[in-house]
């Protein structure tokens, strides 16, 4: 899309350096960039599309920093299991995924993320069954169709059950094959240019599914090519026990010995950290993707988000895979991050605007894109959400940000990614939702049948 879009009459939360807000503000977009943000009516160039946003709240687009898109078609299984039991139940099902399954799953998950205010999403895809086809391409095509800014992580597992790992051998890869596929993904897809819609990261799965050699060599490849690094860490006490028994140290100490800390690294979960680990993460500039709903769904615990933020670590939010968070809503993570922080640390542990900051600027920091996304400022990419808060569920909530964070999820009036509408009037424009639902159901049944269950 090209041209000028003007949003008028809204309460605008900019998340700029001064955390400016405009109660009756305007925002002007030209092509893919924000031109002006301010109070009252703005300029009206001839031919501009003018959006009357009275009764709406405008925020930066939300940034999802941890996801497993393929899991959209395996929701509702092992709903009462711990993480290791859940993985044991689901690995045989995931062993049947292919290009079609991943495309359908990614289309559904990304479309729903868009409906919940997400403009930029990562994905951590680490299951590559033999003969499954080009799974990374399948999800990249889905992101293009939905219209989201996309940071897929080329994940990997090379430590199968026969070698002492958790995943079955049929879903792990040879280390040399992983490194070759990672280099190929960078060559084919990674776009480091300003305004990029597609950037790759490297993401070996976890200490209990990846060898130390692959962790180390993946980090070397990523740094050689200027990419970021991502992995699961310290999600459960089972993982803590695994690392202590196998490596004689904590999960953080283990990955640190392999070069896996620093401002180019972000961990998913980081639930089980002591004070020294919190300080080490913050001092190294390592980021954390906080996934409150999934951690609660699996009974893993509550991450120390307040302590990490206070220590200076960048903290963003993640939906995690839909098989451990069937809701798949990024806005819900904002609310749960706030509620769980207060449940753990008291009523002042996290403010409503802190929670929104984690979903916007915090996520942008984890992806290394605070110069382009995460706030509404002139020159930044026009990634923004317009929420309708003048209806029955929200009209009498005094603070518009509290209405968004603490109230029921409001209708999404408009979602722009680079100035292009992706959602309008609560409908994702790039997909046929009814057809996707039918396809997802068919894929789900086929995967269960293939797995013998």
C-alpha positions in Angstrom: 0.0 0.0 0.0 1.2 3.5 -0.7 -0.2 6.9 0.1 -1.3 8.7 3.3 -3.4 7.4 6.2 -4.6 9.7 8.9 -5.9 8.5 12.2 -7.8 11.1 14.2 -9.6 11.5 17.5 -8.0 8.5 19.3 -6.2 8.1 22.6 -2.7 7.4 21.4 0.0 5.6 23.5 3.3 6.3 21.8 5.8 4.4 24.0 8.3 7.0 22.9 11.2 8.0 25.2 8.9 10.3 27.3 6.1 7.7 27.2 3.9 10.5 25.7 0.2 9.9 25.3 -2.4 12.0 23.4 -6.0 11.9 24.7 -7.5 13.3 21.5 -4.6 12.8 19.1 -3.7 12.2 15.5 -1.2 10.0 13.7 -0.2 10.4 10.1 1.3 7.6 8.0 2.9 8.0 4.6 3.7 4.7 2.8 5.3 2.5 5.4 6.4 5.1 7.9 4.9 7.3 10.6 5.2 11.0 9.7 3.7 12.8 12.7 2.0 12.0 16.0 0.4 14.7 18.2 -2.5 16.3 19.9 -5.7 17.4 18.2 -6.4 17.1 14.4 -3.4 16.7 12.1 -2.7 17.8 8.6 -5.0 16.5 5.9 -3.1 16.1 2.6 -5.4 15.7 -0.5 -6.2 12.1 -1.3 -5.4 10.8 2.2 -7.4 8.1 3.8 -8.9 9.6 7.0 -9.9 7.2 9.8 -12.2 8.6 12.5 -10.8 6.8 15.6 -13.0 8.5 18.2 -13.6 5.9 20.9 -10.4 4.0 20.1 -7.0 3.4 21.6 -4.0 3.4 19.3 -0.9 1.5 20.4 2.3 0.3 18.7 1.8 -3.1 17.2 2.5 -6.0 19.6 5.7 -8.1 19.1 5.5 -11.8 19.7 9.0 -13.1 20.7 8.4 -16.8 21.1 6.0 -19.1 19.1 5.8 -22.6 17.5 3.4 -22.0 14.7 3.1 -25.6 13.6 1.4 -26.5 16.9 -1.8 -24.7 15.9 -3.0 -28.0 14.3 -2.2 -30.0 17.5 -4.1 -28.1 20.1 -6.0 -29.7 23.0 -3.7 -32.7 23.5 -2.0 -33.8 26.8 -3.9 -30.9 28.5 -3.0 -32.1 32.1 0.6 -33.1 31.6 3.9 -31.6 32.7 6.3 -30.3 30.0 8.3 -33.5 29.6 5.1 -35.7 29.6 3.4 -33.3 27.1 6.5 -33.5 24.8 6.6 -37.3 25.0 2.9 -37.4 24.0 3.2 -34.9 21.2 6.6 -35.7 19.5 5.1 -38.7 17.7 2.3 -36.5 16.4 4.7 -33.8 15.3 6.8 -36.4 13.5 4.0 -36.4 10.8 4.1 -32.7 9.9 4.8 -31.7 6.3 4.7 -28.5 4.2 0.9 -28.5 3.9 0.4 -29.0 7.7 2.9 -26.3 8.5 1.4 -23.8 6.1 -2.1 -24.4 7.4 -0.9 -24.2 11.0 1.2 -21.1 10.4 -1.6 -19.4 8.5 -4.1 -20.0 11.3 -1.7 -19.0 14.2 -0.5 -15.9 12.5 -3.9 -14.7 11.4 -5.1 -15.1 15.0 -2.0 -13.3 16.3 -2.9 -10.4 13.9 -6.5 -10.4 15.3 -4.9 -9.9 18.8 -2.8 -6.9 17.9 0.4 -8.6 16.7 2.3 -6.9 13.9 5.7 -8.7 14.3 6.1 -12.4 15.2 8.9 -14.8 15.6 8.6 -18.5 15.2 10.8 -21.2 16.7 10.5 -24.2 14.3 12.7 -27.1 15.4 10.9 -30.2 14.2 12.0 -31.3 10.7 10.8 -34.8 10.0 12.6 -36.7 7.3 10.7 -36.2 4.0 8.6 -33.4 5.4 9.5 -30.9 2.7 10.5 -27.3 2.9 8.9 -26.4 6.2 10.5 -23.0 6.7 9.3 -21.9 3.2 5.8 -23.1 4.1 5.6 -20.8 7.1 7.3 -17.9 5.4 4.6 -18.1 2.7 1.9 -18.1 5.4 3.4 -14.9 7.0 3.4 -13.2 3.6 -0.2 -14.0 3.0 -1.3 -12.8 6.5 0.9 -9.8 6.2 2.9 -9.8 9.4 6.5 -8.8 9.8 8.3 -12.2 10.4 11.4 -13.4 12.3 11.4 -17.2 11.9 14.1 -19.0 13.8 15.7 -22.0 12.1 15.5 -24.4 15.0 17.1 -27.8 15.4 17.4 -31.0 17.5 20.3 -33.5 17.2 20.1 -35.2 20.6 17.6 -38.1 20.2 16.4 -40.5 22.8 19.0 -43.1 21.9 21.7 -40.6 22.8 20.1 -39.5 26.1 17.9 -36.7 24.8 14.1 -36.4 25.1 12.9 -36.4 21.4 12.5 -39.6 19.5 15.3 -40.2 17.0 12.9 -39.8 13.9 12.5 -36.1 14.6 16.2 -35.2 15.1 18.7 -34.2 12.5 22.4 -34.8 11.9 24.5 -31.8 13.1 26.2 -31.2 9.8 22.8 -31.3 8.0 21.5 -28.7 10.6 24.4 -26.3 10.0 24.0 -26.7 6.2 20.3 -26.1 6.3 20.8 -23.1 8.6 23.3 -21.5 6.2 20.9 -22.1 3.3 18.0 -20.5 5.2 20.2 -17.4 5.8 21.2 -17.2 2.1 17.6 -17.7 0.9 15.5 -15.7 3.3 17.4 -13.3 5.7 16.9 -9.6 4.8 18.9 -7.3 7.0 17.8 -4.1 5.1 15.9 -1.3 6.9 12.1 -2.0 7.0 12.7 -5.7 6.4 9.6 -8.0 6.6 11.7 -11.1 7.0 14.8 -11.9 9.2 16.2 -15.2 10.2 17.6 -16.3 13.6 19.2 -19.6 14.6 17.6 -21.5 17.4 18.7 -24.9 18.6 15.8 -26.2 20.7 17.0 -26.8 24.3 19.7 -28.4 26.5 17.7 -31.7 26.5 17.3 -32.0 22.7 20.5 -30.5 21.3 24.2 -31.4 21.7 26.7 -28.9 23.0 28.6 -29.1 19.7 25.5 -27.9 17.8 24.8 -25.1 20.3 28.4 -23.9 19.9 28.6 -24.2 16.2 25.2 -22.5 15.6 26.3 -19.6 17.7 29.5 -19.3 15.7 27.5 -19.4 12.4 25.0 -16.8 13.6 27.6 -14.4 14.7 29.6 -14.8 11.5 26.5 -13.9 9.5 25.1 -11.2 11.8 22.1 -13.1 13.1 20.4 -13.3 16.5 20.2 -16.5 18.6 17.3 -18.0 20.4 16.6 -21.1 22.6 14.5 -22.5 25.4 16.0 -22.2 28.8 15.2 -22.9 32.4 11.6 -23.6 31.7 11.0 -26.4 34.2 12.6 -28.1 37.2 12.9 -31.2 35.1 15.3 -29.3 32.8 17.2 -28.1 35.9 17.6 -31.7 37.0 18.6 -32.9 33.5 21.4 -30.3 33.3 22.7 -30.9 36.8 22.8 -34.7 36.2 24.2 -34.6 32.7 26.5 -31.5 32.8 27.0 -30.8 36.5 25.6 -27.2 36.3 22.5 -25.2 35.9 20.9 -24.6 32.4 22.2 -21.1 32.3 25.7 -22.1 33.3 25.7 -24.7 30.7 24.6 -22.5 27.8 26.9 -19.7 29.0 29.9 -22.1 28.6 28.8 -22.6 25.0 28.8 -18.9 24.2 25.1 -18.5 24.6 24.8 -15.2 26.4 25.0 -11.6 25.1 22.9 -8.9 23.5 22.3 -11.0 20.4 20.7 -13.9 22.4 17.2 -14.2 23.9 15.9 -17.1 25.9 12.3 -18.4 26.0 10.8 -18.8 29.4 13.7 -18.4 31.9 11.3 -19.4 34.8 13.7 -21.1 37.2 16.4 -18.5 37.9 18.1 -17.7 41.1 19.3 -14.2 42.0 22.8 -14.7 40.5 21.3 -16.0 37.2 19.0 -13.0 37.0 22.0 -10.7 37.4 24.1 -12.7 34.9 21.4 -12.5 32.2 21.0 -8.7 32.8 24.7 -7.9 33.0 25.3 -9.8 29.7 22.5 -8.0 27.9 20.7 -11.3 27.2 16.9 -11.0 26.6 14.0 -13.1 27.9 10.8 -14.0 26.1 8.2 -14.2 29.0 5.4 -16.7 28.2 3.0 -16.5 31.1 0.1 -18.4 29.7 2.1 -21.4 28.5 4.1 -21.6 31.7 0.9 -21.6 33.6 -0.8 -24.2 31.3 2.1 -26.6 31.8 2.5 -25.8 35.5 6.1 -24.7 34.9 5.9 -21.7 37.2 6.0 -17.9 37.0 9.0 -16.1 35.5 10.7 -13.4 37.5 9.8 -10.7 35.0 9.9 -7.8 37.5 13.3 -8.9 38.9 14.7 -9.3 35.3 13.4 -5.8 34.3 14.7 -4.2 37.5 18.1 -5.8 36.8 18.1 -4.3 33.4 17.4 -7.3 31.2 15.3 -6.7 28.1 12.0 -8.7 28.5 9.4 -9.3 25.8 6.3 -11.4 25.6 5.6 -14.7 23.8 2.5 -16.7 23.1 4.5 -19.9 22.8 3.1 -22.9 20.8 -0.6 -23.2 20.5 -0.4 -26.8 21.9 0.5 -25.3 25.2 -1.5 -22.1 24.8 -4.7 -22.9 22.9 -5.8 -19.2 23.1 -2.9 -18.1 20.9 -3.6 -14.4 21.8 -0.7 -12.0 22.2 -3.0 -9.5 24.0 -3.9 -12.1 26.5 -0.1 -12.4 27.3 -0.1 -8.7 28.2 -2.8 -9.3 30.8 -1.4 -12.5 32.2 2.1 -10.9 32.5 0.6 -8.2 34.7 -1.6 -10.5 36.8 1.1 -13.2 37.3 3.7 -10.6 38.2 1.4 -9.2 40.9 0.5 -12.6 42.1 4.1 -13.3 42.6 5.4 -9.9 43.7 2.5 -7.9 45.1 0.2 -5.1 43.7 3.1 -2.9 42.5 5.1 -5.6 40.8 4.0 -4.4 37.3 2.0 -1.5 36.1 -0.4 -1.6 33.2 1.9 0.4 31.0 4.8 -1.7 32.0 2.9 -4.8 30.7 2.2 -3.0 27.4 5.8 -1.9 27.2 6.9 -5.5 27.4 4.7 -6.4 24.4 6.0 -3.5 22.3 9.4 -2.0 23.1 10.4 -5.1 25.0 9.8 -7.3 22.1 11.5 -4.9 19.7 14.6 -5.0 21.9 14.8 -8.8 21.8 14.7 -8.7 18.0 17.2 -5.9 17.7 14.6 -3.5 16.1 14.0 -0.7 18.6 15.1 1.8 15.9 12.1 0.7 13.7 9.3 -0.8 15.8 7.9 -0.9 19.3 6.8 2.8 19.5 4.9 5.3 17.5 7.3 8.0 16.5 8.1 9.9 13.3 10.4 7.9 11.1 9.5 4.6 12.5 7.6 1.8 10.7 3.9 2.2 10.7 3.1 -0.9 12.6 0.2 -0.1 14.9 -3.1 -1.3 16.4 -6.3 0.6 16.7 -8.5 -0.9 19.4 -12.2 0.0 19.9 -12.9 0.7 23.6 -16.2 2.6 23.5 -18.4 -0.4 23.6 -20.4 -2.1 26.4 -17.3 -3.9 27.8 -15.0 -0.9 28.0 -16.8 2.4 27.7 -16.8 3.2 31.5 -13.2 2.1 32.2 -11.5 5.4 33.2 -8.0 4.6 31.9 -7.9 3.5 28.2 -4.7 1.5 28.8 -6.3 -0.3 31.7 -9.3 -1.0 29.5 -6.9 -2.8 27.0 -4.8 -4.6 29.5 -7.2 -5.5 32.3 -10.5 -5.5 30.4 -12.0 -8.0 28.1 -10.1 -8.2 24.7 -11.5 -5.3 22.7 -12.4 -5.4 19.0 -9.5 -4.6 16.8 -10.7 -1.8 14.5 -7.5 -1.7 12.4 -4.0 -3.2 12.3 -1.4 -1.7 10.1 1.9 -3.4 9.2 4.2 -1.0 7.4 1.2 1.2 6.6 -0.7 -1.7 5.0 -4.0 -2.9 6.6 -3.8 -6.5 7.8 -6.9 -6.5 10.0 -10.0 -4.3 9.6 -13.1 -4.4 11.8 -11.8 -7.5 13.6 -11.3 -9.5 10.3 -7.9 -10.7 9.1 -7.8 -9.6 5.4 -5.3 -12.0 4.0 -7.0 -15.3 4.9 -10.3 -17.1 4.6 -10.9 -17.9 8.3 -13.7 -20.4 7.6 -11.6 -22.3 5.1 -8.6 -22.2 7.4 -10.7 -23.7 10.2 -11.7 -26.6 8.0 -8.2 -27.2 6.8 -6.8 -27.1 10.3 -9.4 -29.6 11.5 -8.5 -31.9 8.6 -4.8 -31.7 9.2 -5.3 -32.3 13.0 -7.2 -35.5 12.3 -4.7 -36.7 9.7 -1.8 -36.2 12.1 -3.5 -38.1 14.8 -4.3 -40.9 12.5 -0.7 -41.0 11.2 0.5 -41.2 14.8 -1.9 -44.1 15.5 -4.0 -42.1 18.0 
